[in-house]
Amino acid sequence: MSRALSILTLAALAAALVVLPAPARPEPGPAPAHNPSSFSVCPVIEGGGRTTQLAVASTVEGPAALTLFANGSTVGSIEMALGSNGATVIPIVDVAAVGTVGGLVELPSASAAAGSRILGAVSSTLESCITSIPAQVFLAGGSTAGQSEMTLHLMNPFAGDAVATLVVHSEAGRESNNRFSRVIVPSRGSAVMNLNEVISGREWVTVRVDVTRGRVAAAVRQTRGEAAAAWNAVEPGVSWLIPIPTGVDGRLVVASATPGSVEYQVDLYGAEGVEGAALTGSLSEGEESSLSLADIAGTRAVRVVATSPVVVSLEVSDGTTLSATTATQQTAGSWLLPAAASQGVRVVLLNPELEDASVVVRALREGGGEFPVNLPAEGVIELSLDAADAYLVDSDVPIVAMLFEAGGAADALAMGVPVDNG
C-alpha cells in the first residue's frame, strides 16, 4: 500500500512540474544613476578644542543635505535649502558632537560645492571638499619632524568596506610598515592615521593611496606647533596651475607619484605674463622637491608641466602661521569658493590664456554685491572682499580662482571648485 502511495505521489509531482511554468530568469536592473559632481566628501573634526563649519554653495536654488558618518552608521544629519544667496554655513556643533569623522554633502546640482573650515584655539584651516574619488590619489608636502604632526584621514561614505595600500616615501626612501598594507576603511566610516606614530622625524613625506576595493577620499592635516594646514589627496597629472598671493612666504612643492624618473619644469607668471622657467629637474617615485617663494619673489603664479604624473601644492608660512592647498589641473569659466569666512578674504585670479578675460566675482551672502574686473591675458589679480559664506567667479575666458585669508594668528588657503554655470 505504501509503495502504491509513493508511486502516486511521484506521479503527481511530475505532473505539477509539467503544468507549472518555469520561474522567470532574473535580469539585472539598471545601475543606479550616479553623478560624481552631485556630492562632496568633507573631513570633520568636532571636539578636542576644534570645531568645523561646512560652507555649501550652488549656482542654482535647491535642497541639500549633510550626513555625518562613522563606524558604519549615521551619527548626525541635517537638511538645508540654498536660497537666492546661493550659500549657507553649517556649524557641525549644531548637528552632533562627533570627533573626527567624514561628512557627505548631497548637493542640489553639479554646479555646487562645499568646503570644510576647521577652527582651533589659534588655528584655522580651509579646503574645498572632495568631489572626485579616483582609484589612486597622491599628496605631498607633509612632515613628521620636530613640532610637525601629520595626520592622514581616509573616508568611505559608501556601503561596503574599502581597502587601500599606502605607498609612503620620505628622505629615507620608501617606508615599510605593516600599517601601510591593506588599510581597511569601513563602510560609512573613516580610518585616521597619525604618521608621527609610524614614521616620526621625517623632514618630508609623500603618500600615494592605491585603492583596491571600494572608494576612498583622502585628506591630510598638518600641524606645526599651534599652526595648522589641511589639503586633499588628488589624482596626479602632468600639467598644473596655481596663483600665488602677494606678500607671502612659503614654498611650492612638486612630487612624483609614479614609478621611474619624471622630468618637470616650473614656469613663472610675472607682471608681464609668462617669464620663463624657474626650475627644471627630475624626481624618482615618491620624491618631492621644494621651491622657496623667496627665490621667485615677484612671481604671481606658476605652471608646472611634467613628463609623467606629479602633484603640485602651495604652502604659505611665515614661521607662525601655516596654510596649504593643492594646485589645479583645470581652467574653467566658473568657480565656487566655499569660505565660511568671518573676516575679509583675498580672491586670487589667474588667466593663463592669451586673451583678456571679463570677470565678475559675487559674494554669496545677503547684500553681498558683484565685483566686475578685467583680467589681462597671462595676468593675475587679487580682489580684497568682505566676509561671505562663499564666492562665485564667472569669466568669459577659462581661468583659475583661489581664496586666501590672512589675519590674526591663522591663515587659510583653498583652491576653488570649477563648476558649470551655464
C-alpha positions as a Markdown table, in Angstrom:
| # | Residue | x | y | z |
|---|---|---|---|---|
| 1 | Met | 0.0 | 0.0 | 0.0 |
| 2 | Ser | 2.8 | 2.5 | 0.9 |
| 3 | Arg | 4.6 | 1.6 | -2.3 |
| 4 | Ala | 1.5 | 2.5 | -4.3 |
| 5 | Leu | 1.1 | 5.8 | -2.5 |
| 6 | Ser | 4.7 | 6.7 | -3.2 |
| 7 | Ile | 4.3 | 6.0 | -6.9 |
| 8 | Leu | 1.1 | 8.1 | -7.0 |
| 9 | Thr | 2.9 | 11.0 | -5.1 |
| 10 | Leu | 5.8 | 10.9 | -7.5 |
| 11 | Ala | 3.5 | 10.9 | -10.5 |
| 12 | Ala | 1.6 | 14.0 | -9.1 |
| 13 | Leu | 4.8 | 15.9 | -8.5 |
| 14 | Ala | 5.9 | 15.1 | -12.1 |
| 15 | Ala | 2.6 | 16.4 | -13.4 |
| 16 | Ala | 2.9 | 19.6 | -11.4 |
| 17 | Leu | 6.4 | 20.3 | -12.8 |
| 18 | Val | 5.0 | 20.0 | -16.3 |
| 19 | Val | 2.0 | 22.2 | -15.5 |
| 20 | Leu | 3.7 | 25.0 | -13.5 |
| 21 | Pro | 5.7 | 27.4 | -15.6 |
| 22 | Ala | 9.5 | 27.7 | -15.0 |
| 23 | Pro | 10.4 | 30.7 | -12.9 |
| 24 | Ala | 11.4 | 33.8 | -14.9 |
| 25 | Arg | 15.2 | 34.1 | -15.3 |
| 26 | Pro | 16.4 | 37.0 | -13.1 |
| 27 | Glu | 17.6 | 40.0 | -15.1 |
| 28 | Pro | 19.9 | 42.6 | -13.7 |
| 29 | Gly | 18.3 | 46.0 | -13.3 |
| 30 | Pro | 19.9 | 49.2 | -14.4 |
| 31 | Ala | 22.7 | 50.6 | -12.4 |
| 32 | Pro | 21.5 | 53.5 | -10.1 |
| 33 | Ala | 22.2 | 56.9 | -11.5 |
| 34 | His | 25.4 | 58.4 | -10.1 |
| 35 | Asn | 26.8 | 61.8 | -10.8 |
| 36 | Pro | 30.1 | 62.3 | -9.0 |
| 37 | Ser | 29.7 | 66.1 | -9.1 |
| 38 | Ser | 26.5 | 66.0 | -7.0 |
| 39 | Phe | 28.2 | 65.2 | -3.7 |
| 40 | Ser | 31.2 | 66.2 | -1.7 |
| 41 | Val | 33.1 | 64.4 | 1.0 |
| 42 | Cys | 34.4 | 66.6 | 3.8 |
| 43 | Pro | 36.7 | 65.9 | 6.7 |
| 44 | Val | 35.1 | 66.9 | 10.0 |
| 45 | Ile | 36.6 | 67.4 | 13.5 |
| 46 | Glu | 34.3 | 68.3 | 16.4 |
| 47 | Gly | 35.9 | 68.1 | 19.9 |
| 48 | Gly | 39.3 | 68.3 | 21.4 |
| 49 | Gly | 39.4 | 72.1 | 21.1 |
| 50 | Arg | 38.4 | 72.1 | 17.4 |
| 51 | Thr | 35.2 | 72.7 | 15.6 |
| 52 | Thr | 34.1 | 72.5 | 12.0 |
| 53 | Gln | 32.0 | 74.7 | 9.8 |
| 54 | Leu | 30.9 | 73.5 | 6.4 |
| 55 | Ala | 30.1 | 76.0 | 3.7 |
| 56 | Val | 27.8 | 74.8 | 0.9 |
| 57 | Ala | 27.3 | 76.9 | -2.2 |
| 58 | Ser | 25.4 | 76.5 | -5.5 |
| 59 | Thr | 24.7 | 78.4 | -8.7 |
| 60 | Val | 21.1 | 77.2 | -8.6 |
| 61 | Glu | 18.5 | 77.1 | -5.8 |
| 62 | Gly | 17.6 | 73.7 | -4.3 |
| 63 | Pro | 17.8 | 71.3 | -1.4 |
| 64 | Ala | 21.0 | 69.9 | 0.0 |
| 65 | Ala | 21.7 | 67.5 | 2.9 |
| 66 | Leu | 24.6 | 66.7 | 5.2 |
| 67 | Thr | 25.2 | 63.2 | 6.7 |
| 68 | Leu | 28.0 | 62.6 | 9.2 |
| 69 | Phe | 29.2 | 59.0 | 9.1 |
| 70 | Ala | 31.3 | 56.9 | 11.5 |
| 71 | Asn | 31.6 | 53.3 | 12.4 |
| 72 | Gly | 29.1 | 52.1 | 9.7 |
| 73 | Ser | 26.3 | 54.4 | 10.7 |
| 74 | Thr | 24.9 | 57.9 | 10.5 |
| 75 | Val | 25.9 | 59.9 | 13.6 |
| 76 | Gly | 24.2 | 63.1 | 12.6 |
| 77 | Ser | 22.4 | 64.7 | 9.7 |
| 78 | Ile | 20.7 | 67.9 | 8.6 |
| 79 | Glu | 18.8 | 69.1 | 5.5 |
| 80 | Met | 19.1 | 72.6 | 4.2 |
| 81 | Ala | 17.8 | 74.8 | 1.4 |
| 82 | Leu | 20.0 | 77.0 | -0.7 |
| 83 | Gly | 18.1 | 80.2 | -1.3 |
| 84 | Ser | 18.7 | 83.2 | -3.5 |
| 85 | Asn | 22.0 | 83.9 | -1.9 |
| 86 | Gly | 23.3 | 80.6 | -3.1 |
| 87 | Ala | 25.2 | 79.6 | 0.0 |
| 88 | Thr | 24.9 | 78.6 | 3.6 |
| 89 | Val | 27.2 | 77.6 | 6.5 |
| 90 | Ile | 26.6 | 74.6 | 8.8 |
| 91 | Pro | 28.2 | 74.7 | 12.2 |
| 92 | Ile | 28.8 | 71.0 | 13.0 |
| 93 | Val | 28.4 | 71.7 | 16.7 |
| 94 | Asp | 24.7 | 72.2 | 15.9 |
| 95 | Val | 24.5 | 68.8 | 14.3 |
| 96 | Ala | 26.4 | 66.4 | 16.5 |
| 97 | Ala | 29.5 | 66.1 | 18.8 |
| 98 | Val | 31.3 | 63.5 | 16.7 |
| 99 | Gly | 35.1 | 63.6 | 17.0 |
| 100 | Thr | 37.0 | 63.0 | 13.7 |
| 101 | Val | 34.6 | 61.7 | 11.1 |
| 102 | Gly | 33.6 | 62.2 | 7.5 |
| 103 | Gly | 30.7 | 64.3 | 6.1 |
| 104 | Leu | 28.8 | 63.5 | 2.9 |
| 105 | Val | 27.2 | 66.6 | 1.4 |
| 106 | Glu | 24.5 | 65.9 | -1.1 |
| 107 | Leu | 24.4 | 68.8 | -3.5 |
| 108 | Pro | 21.5 | 70.2 | -5.5 |
| 109 | Ser | 23.3 | 70.0 | -8.8 |
| 110 | Ala | 26.7 | 69.6 | -10.4 |
| 111 | Ser | 27.2 | 73.3 | -10.2 |
| 112 | Ala | 27.5 | 73.3 | -6.5 |
| 113 | Ala | 30.4 | 72.8 | -4.0 |
| 114 | Ala | 31.2 | 72.5 | -0.3 |
| 115 | Gly | 34.2 | 73.5 | 1.8 |
| 116 | Ser | 35.4 | 72.5 | 5.3 |
| 117 | Arg | 36.8 | 75.1 | 7.7 |
| 118 | Ile | 38.2 | 73.6 | 10.9 |
| 119 | Leu | 38.8 | 76.1 | 13.7 |
| 120 | Gly | 41.1 | 75.6 | 16.7 |
| 121 | Ala | 42.0 | 78.0 | 19.5 |
| 122 | Val | 44.6 | 79.9 | 17.3 |
| 123 | Ser | 44.4 | 77.9 | 14.0 |
| 124 | Ser | 42.1 | 77.8 | 11.0 |
| 125 | Thr | 42.2 | 75.5 | 8.0 |
| 126 | Leu | 40.1 | 75.7 | 4.9 |
| 127 | Glu | 39.9 | 73.3 | 2.0 |
| 128 | Ser | 37.3 | 72.6 | -0.7 |
| 129 | Cys | 35.6 | 69.2 | -0.1 |
| 130 | Ile | 36.3 | 66.3 | -2.3 |
| 131 | Thr | 34.1 | 65.8 | -5.4 |
| 132 | Ser | 36.0 | 63.2 | -7.4 |
| 133 | Ile | 37.2 | 59.9 | -5.9 |
| 134 | Pro | 39.6 | 58.0 | -8.4 |
| 135 | Ala | 41.2 | 54.7 | -7.5 |
| 136 | Gln | 44.6 | 56.4 | -6.9 |
| 137 | Val | 45.3 | 59.7 | -5.2 |
| 138 | Phe | 48.5 | 61.3 | -4.0 |
| 139 | Leu | 49.6 | 64.0 | -1.6 |
| 140 | Ala | 52.9 | 65.7 | -0.8 |
| 141 | Gly | 54.2 | 68.5 | 1.5 |
| 142 | Gly | 53.8 | 66.7 | 4.8 |
| 143 | Ser | 56.3 | 66.3 | 7.6 |
| 144 | Thr | 56.7 | 64.4 | 10.9 |
| 145 | Ala | 59.9 | 66.2 | 12.1 |
| 146 | Gly | 60.3 | 68.5 | 15.1 |
| 147 | Gln | 57.0 | 70.1 | 16.0 |
| 148 | Ser | 55.3 | 68.9 | 12.9 |
| 149 | Glu | 52.5 | 66.4 | 13.1 |
| 150 | Met | 50.9 | 64.8 | 10.0 |
| 151 | Thr | 47.5 | 63.1 | 10.2 |
| 152 | Leu | 46.0 | 61.2 | 7.2 |
| 153 | His | 42.2 | 60.9 | 7.1 |
| 154 | Leu | 40.7 | 58.2 | 4.8 |
| 155 | Met | 36.9 | 58.5 | 4.4 |
| 156 | Asn | 34.5 | 55.9 | 2.9 |
| 157 | Pro | 30.9 | 57.3 | 2.8 |
| 158 | Phe | 29.6 | 54.3 | 0.7 |
| 159 | Ala | 28.2 | 50.9 | 1.6 |
| 160 | Gly | 30.8 | 48.1 | 1.8 |
| 161 | Asp | 34.3 | 48.2 | 3.3 |
| 162 | Ala | 37.1 | 49.8 | 1.2 |
| 163 | Val | 40.7 | 48.5 | 1.1 |
| 164 | Ala | 43.7 | 50.6 | 0.3 |
| 165 | Thr | 47.5 | 50.3 | 0.2 |
| 166 | Leu | 49.6 | 53.3 | 1.3 |
| 167 | Val | 52.8 | 53.9 | -0.7 |
| 168 | Val | 54.8 | 56.2 | 1.6 |
| 169 | His | 58.1 | 57.9 | 0.8 |
| 170 | Ser | 60.4 | 60.2 | 2.7 |
| 171 | Glu | 64.0 | 61.3 | 2.6 |
| 172 | Ala | 64.8 | 57.8 | 3.9 |
| 173 | Gly | 63.3 | 56.2 | 0.8 |
| 174 | Arg | 60.2 | 54.1 | 0.6 |
| 175 | Glu | 58.8 | 53.5 | 4.1 |
| 176 | Ser | 58.0 | 49.9 | 5.1 |
| 177 | Asn | 55.4 | 49.3 | 7.8 |
| 178 | Asn | 52.6 | 46.8 | 8.2 |
| 179 | Arg | 50.2 | 49.6 | 8.9 |
| 180 | Phe | 50.6 | 50.8 | 5.3 |
| 181 | Ser | 49.4 | 47.5 | 3.8 |
| 182 | Arg | 45.8 | 46.6 | 3.4 |
| 183 | Val | 44.3 | 49.5 | 5.2 |
| 184 | Ile | 40.6 | 48.8 | 5.7 |
| 185 | Val | 38.3 | 51.9 | 5.6 |
| 186 | Pro | 35.0 | 50.6 | 7.0 |
| 187 | Ser | 31.7 | 51.1 | 5.3 |
| 188 | Arg | 30.4 | 54.6 | 6.1 |
| 189 | Gly | 33.4 | 55.2 | 8.3 |
| 190 | Ser | 37.0 | 56.6 | 8.5 |
| 191 | Ala | 40.5 | 55.4 | 9.1 |
| 192 | Val | 42.6 | 58.1 | 10.8 |
| 193 | Met | 46.4 | 57.6 | 10.9 |
| 194 | Asn | 48.9 | 59.8 | 12.8 |
| 195 | Leu | 52.0 | 59.3 | 10.7 |
| 196 | Asn | 54.2 | 60.6 | 13.6 |
| 197 | Glu | 53.4 | 57.4 | 15.4 |
| 198 | Val | 54.6 | 55.3 | 12.5 |
| 199 | Ile | 57.5 | 57.3 | 10.9 |
| 200 | Ser | 58.5 | 60.1 | 13.1 |
| 201 | Gly | 61.3 | 62.5 | 12.4 |
| 202 | Arg | 60.8 | 62.7 | 8.6 |
| 203 | Glu | 61.5 | 66.1 | 7.1 |
| 204 | Trp | 59.2 | 65.4 | 4.1 |
| 205 | Val | 56.6 | 62.7 | 3.5 |
| 206 | Thr | 54.6 | 61.8 | 0.4 |
| 207 | Val | 51.7 | 59.4 | 0.4 |
| 208 | Arg | 50.1 | 57.6 | -2.6 |
| 209 | Val | 46.7 | 55.9 | -1.8 |
| 210 | Asp | 46.1 | 52.9 | -4.0 |
| 211 | Val | 42.5 | 51.7 | -3.6 |
| 212 | Thr | 42.0 | 48.0 | -4.4 |
| 213 | Arg | 38.4 | 47.8 | -3.3 |
| 214 | Gly | 35.6 | 50.3 | -3.0 |
| 215 | Arg | 36.3 | 54.1 | -3.0 |
| 216 | Val | 38.2 | 56.2 | -0.6 |
| 217 | Ala | 38.5 | 60.0 | -0.2 |
| 218 | Ala | 41.8 | 61.1 | 1.4 |
| 219 | Ala | 42.8 | 64.4 | 3.1 |
| 220 | Val | 45.7 | 65.4 | 5.3 |
| 221 | Arg | 46.0 | 67.7 | 8.3 |
| 222 | Gln | 49.5 | 69.1 | 9.1 |
| 223 | Thr | 50.2 | 71.0 | 12.3 |
| 224 | Arg | 53.4 | 72.8 | 13.1 |
| 225 | Gly | 53.3 | 73.9 | 16.7 |
| 226 | Glu | 49.9 | 75.6 | 17.1 |
| 227 | Ala | 49.5 | 76.4 | 13.4 |
| 228 | Ala | 47.6 | 74.0 | 11.1 |
| 229 | Ala | 47.0 | 73.4 | 7.4 |
| 230 | Ala | 44.8 | 71.0 | 5.5 |
| 231 | Trp | 44.7 | 69.8 | 1.9 |
| 232 | Asn | 43.3 | 67.0 | -0.2 |
| 233 | Ala | 45.0 | 64.0 | -1.9 |
| 234 | Val | 44.3 | 64.3 | -5.6 |
| 235 | Glu | 44.7 | 62.4 | -8.8 |
| 236 | Pro | 48.2 | 63.0 | -10.2 |
| 237 | Gly | 48.6 | 64.8 | -13.6 |
| 238 | Val | 51.2 | 66.3 | -16.0 |
| 239 | Ser | 50.1 | 69.9 | -16.0 |
| 240 | Trp | 49.3 | 72.1 | -13.0 |
| 241 | Leu | 48.4 | 75.8 | -12.4 |
| 242 | Ile | 48.3 | 77.8 | -9.2 |
| 243 | Pro | 48.3 | 81.6 | -8.4 |
| 244 | Ile | 50.4 | 82.9 | -5.5 |
| 245 | Pro | 49.0 | 85.6 | -3.2 |
| 246 | Thr | 51.1 | 88.8 | -2.9 |
| 247 | Gly | 53.4 | 89.4 | 0.0 |
| 248 | Val | 53.6 | 85.8 | 1.3 |
| 249 | Asp | 56.4 | 83.5 | 2.3 |
| 250 | Gly | 56.4 | 79.7 | 1.8 |
| 251 | Arg | 57.2 | 77.2 | -0.8 |
| 252 | Leu | 56.0 | 75.3 | -3.9 |
| 253 | Val | 56.1 | 71.5 | -3.7 |
| 254 | Val | 56.4 | 69.2 | -6.7 |
| 255 | Ala | 56.3 | 65.4 | -6.1 |
| 256 | Ser | 56.4 | 62.4 | -8.3 |
| 257 | Ala | 53.5 | 59.9 | -8.0 |
| 258 | Thr | 54.7 | 57.2 | -10.4 |
| 259 | Pro | 57.5 | 54.6 | -10.7 |
| 260 | Gly | 60.6 | 55.6 | -12.6 |
| 261 | Ser | 62.0 | 59.0 | -13.3 |
| 262 | Val | 60.0 | 62.1 | -14.2 |
| 263 | Glu | 61.2 | 65.4 | -15.5 |
| 264 | Tyr | 59.4 | 68.6 | -14.7 |
| 265 | Gln | 59.5 | 72.3 | -15.4 |
| 266 | Val | 58.2 | 75.3 | -13.4 |
| 267 | Asp | 57.1 | 78.3 | -15.5 |
| 268 | Leu | 56.6 | 81.7 | -13.8 |
| 269 | Tyr | 53.9 | 84.3 | -14.3 |
| 270 | Gly | 55.1 | 87.8 | -13.5 |
| 271 | Ala | 53.8 | 91.3 | -14.2 |
| 272 | Glu | 54.2 | 90.8 | -17.9 |
| 273 | Gly | 52.9 | 87.3 | -18.2 |
| 274 | Val | 54.9 | 84.1 | -18.5 |
| 275 | Glu | 58.6 | 85.0 | -17.8 |
| 276 | Gly | 60.3 | 81.6 | -18.3 |
| 277 | Ala | 61.3 | 78.5 | -16.4 |
| 278 | Ala | 62.4 | 79.0 | -12.8 |
| 279 | Leu | 63.3 | 75.4 | -12.2 |
| 280 | Thr | 63.7 | 72.2 | -14.1 |
| 281 | Gly | 64.6 | 68.9 | -12.5 |
| 282 | Ser | 63.8 | 65.2 | -12.2 |
| 283 | Leu | 62.2 | 63.1 | -9.5 |
| 284 | Ser | 62.1 | 59.4 | -8.6 |
| 285 | Glu | 59.0 | 57.7 | -7.4 |
| 286 | Gly | 57.6 | 59.3 | -4.3 |
| 287 | Glu | 60.3 | 62.0 | -4.2 |
| 288 | Glu | 59.4 | 65.7 | -3.6 |
| 289 | Ser | 61.2 | 68.9 | -4.4 |
| 290 | Ser | 60.6 | 72.4 | -2.9 |
| 291 | Leu | 61.0 | 75.8 | -4.4 |
| 292 | Ser | 61.1 | 78.7 | -1.9 |
| 293 | Leu | 58.8 | 81.6 | -2.7 |
| 294 | Ala | 61.6 | 83.9 | -1.6 |
| 295 | Asp | 63.7 | 82.6 | -4.6 |
| 296 | Ile | 61.0 | 83.6 | -7.0 |
| 297 | Ala | 60.0 | 86.9 | -5.4 |
| 298 | Gly | 57.5 | 88.8 | -7.5 |
| 299 | Thr | 56.0 | 85.7 | -9.1 |
| 300 | Arg | 52.2 | 85.9 | -9.3 |
| 301 | Ala | 51.5 | 82.3 | -10.4 |
| 302 | Val | 53.3 | 79.2 | -11.6 |
| 303 | Arg | 52.6 | 76.5 | -14.2 |
| 304 | Val | 54.2 | 73.1 | -13.7 |
| 305 | Val | 54.5 | 70.6 | -16.6 |
| 306 | Ala | 56.0 | 67.1 | -16.3 |
| 307 | Thr | 56.7 | 64.1 | -18.4 |
| 308 | Ser | 54.8 | 61.7 | -16.0 |
| 309 | Pro | 52.1 | 62.3 | -13.4 |
| 310 | Val | 53.1 | 64.5 | -10.5 |
| 311 | Val | 51.2 | 66.5 | -7.8 |
| 312 | Val | 51.8 | 70.2 | -7.0 |
| 313 | Ser | 50.9 | 72.1 | -3.8 |
| 314 | Leu | 51.5 | 75.5 | -2.4 |
| 315 | Glu | 52.4 | 76.1 | 1.3 |
| 316 | Val | 52.2 | 79.6 | 2.8 |
| 317 | Ser | 54.0 | 80.0 | 6.1 |
| 318 | Asp | 55.8 | 82.8 | 7.9 |
| 319 | Gly | 57.1 | 80.7 | 10.8 |
| 320 | Thr | 53.9 | 81.4 | 12.9 |
| 321 | Thr | 51.0 | 80.8 | 10.5 |
| 322 | Leu | 50.6 | 77.9 | 8.1 |
| 323 | Ser | 48.2 | 77.1 | 5.2 |
| 324 | Ala | 48.4 | 75.0 | 2.1 |
| 325 | Thr | 46.3 | 73.8 | -0.9 |
| 326 | Thr | 46.8 | 71.6 | -3.9 |
| 327 | Ala | 47.2 | 73.2 | -7.4 |
| 328 | Thr | 44.6 | 72.6 | -10.1 |
| 329 | Gln | 44.8 | 70.8 | -13.4 |
| 330 | Gln | 41.7 | 72.7 | -14.7 |
| 331 | Thr | 40.7 | 76.1 | -16.0 |
| 332 | Ala | 37.1 | 77.0 | -16.1 |
| 333 | Gly | 34.7 | 79.8 | -16.8 |
| 334 | Ser | 33.0 | 79.5 | -13.4 |
| 335 | Trp | 34.4 | 78.8 | -9.9 |
| 336 | Leu | 32.9 | 78.4 | -6.5 |
| 337 | Leu | 34.9 | 79.3 | -3.4 |
| 338 | Pro | 33.2 | 77.9 | -0.3 |
| 339 | Ala | 34.6 | 80.1 | 2.6 |
| 340 | Ala | 32.6 | 80.3 | 5.8 |
| 341 | Ala | 34.5 | 83.5 | 6.2 |
| 342 | Ser | 34.2 | 85.6 | 9.3 |
| 343 | Gln | 36.7 | 88.2 | 8.1 |
| 344 | Gly | 37.9 | 89.7 | 4.8 |
| 345 | Val | 39.5 | 87.5 | 2.2 |
| 346 | Arg | 41.5 | 87.8 | -1.0 |
| 347 | Val | 40.2 | 86.1 | -4.2 |
| 348 | Val | 43.2 | 85.4 | -6.4 |
| 349 | Leu | 42.6 | 85.0 | -10.1 |
| 350 | Leu | 44.9 | 83.7 | -12.8 |
| 351 | Asn | 44.2 | 84.0 | -16.5 |
| 352 | Pro | 46.6 | 81.6 | -18.3 |
| 353 | Glu | 45.0 | 82.3 | -21.8 |
| 354 | Leu | 46.3 | 84.6 | -24.5 |
| 355 | Glu | 43.2 | 86.9 | -24.4 |
| 356 | Asp | 41.8 | 89.2 | -21.7 |
| 357 | Ala | 39.0 | 87.9 | -19.5 |
| 358 | Ser | 35.9 | 89.8 | -18.3 |
| 359 | Val | 35.3 | 88.5 | -14.8 |
| 360 | Val | 32.5 | 89.0 | -12.2 |
| 361 | Val | 33.0 | 88.0 | -8.6 |
| 362 | Arg | 29.9 | 87.7 | -6.4 |
| 363 | Ala | 29.9 | 87.5 | -2.7 |
| 364 | Leu | 27.3 | 84.9 | -1.7 |
| 365 | Arg | 25.6 | 86.5 | 1.3 |
| 366 | Glu | 22.7 | 88.8 | 2.0 |
| 367 | Gly | 23.6 | 92.0 | 0.1 |
| 368 | Gly | 26.9 | 90.6 | -1.0 |
| 369 | Gly | 27.2 | 92.5 | -4.2 |
| 370 | Glu | 29.0 | 92.0 | -7.5 |
| 371 | Phe | 32.6 | 93.0 | -8.4 |
| 372 | Pro | 33.4 | 93.2 | -12.2 |
| 373 | Val | 37.1 | 93.2 | -13.2 |
| 374 | Asn | 39.2 | 92.9 | -16.3 |
| 375 | Leu | 41.8 | 90.1 | -16.1 |
| 376 | Pro | 44.6 | 90.6 | -18.6 |
| 377 | Ala | 45.9 | 87.7 | -20.7 |
| 378 | Glu | 48.5 | 85.7 | -18.7 |
| 379 | Gly | 47.8 | 88.0 | -15.8 |
| 380 | Val | 47.0 | 87.6 | -12.1 |
| 381 | Ile | 44.9 | 89.9 | -9.9 |
| 382 | Glu | 43.7 | 89.9 | -6.3 |
| 383 | Leu | 40.4 | 91.2 | -5.0 |
| 384 | Ser | 40.0 | 92.1 | -1.3 |
| 385 | Leu | 36.5 | 91.3 | -0.3 |
| 386 | Asp | 34.4 | 91.4 | 2.9 |
| 387 | Ala | 33.4 | 88.1 | 4.6 |
| 388 | Ala | 30.8 | 85.9 | 3.0 |
| 389 | Asp | 29.6 | 82.3 | 3.1 |
| 390 | Ala | 31.1 | 81.7 | -0.4 |
| 391 | Tyr | 32.2 | 83.5 | -3.6 |
| 392 | Leu | 31.2 | 82.8 | -7.2 |
| 393 | Val | 33.5 | 83.7 | -10.0 |
| 394 | Asp | 32.3 | 83.9 | -13.6 |
| 395 | Ser | 34.5 | 84.6 | -16.6 |
| 396 | Asp | 34.2 | 84.7 | -20.4 |
| 397 | Val | 37.6 | 83.0 | -20.6 |
| 398 | Pro | 38.7 | 79.9 | -18.7 |
| 399 | Ile | 40.7 | 81.0 | -15.6 |
| 400 | Val | 41.8 | 79.7 | -12.2 |
| 401 | Ala | 40.4 | 81.0 | -8.9 |
| 402 | Met | 41.8 | 80.6 | -5.4 |
| 403 | Leu | 40.9 | 82.0 | -1.9 |
| 404 | Phe | 43.4 | 83.3 | 0.6 |
| 405 | Glu | 42.6 | 84.6 | 4.1 |
| 406 | Ala | 45.2 | 86.2 | 6.2 |
| 407 | Gly | 44.6 | 87.6 | 9.6 |
| 408 | Gly | 45.3 | 87.2 | 13.3 |
| 409 | Ala | 47.2 | 84.1 | 14.2 |
| 410 | Ala | 45.8 | 81.9 | 11.4 |
| 411 | Asp | 45.8 | 81.9 | 7.6 |
| 412 | Ala | 43.6 | 79.8 | 5.3 |
| 413 | Leu | 44.3 | 78.9 | 1.7 |
| 414 | Ala | 42.0 | 77.0 | -0.6 |
| 415 | Met | 41.8 | 76.3 | -4.4 |
| 416 | Gly | 38.3 | 76.9 | -5.7 |
| 417 | Val | 36.0 | 74.3 | -7.3 |
| 418 | Pro | 35.3 | 74.6 | -11.1 |
| 419 | Val | 31.6 | 74.3 | -11.9 |
| 420 | Asp | 29.3 | 74.6 | -14.8 |
| 421 | Asn | 27.3 | 77.8 | -14.5 |
| 422 | Gly | 25.6 | 77.6 | -17.9 |
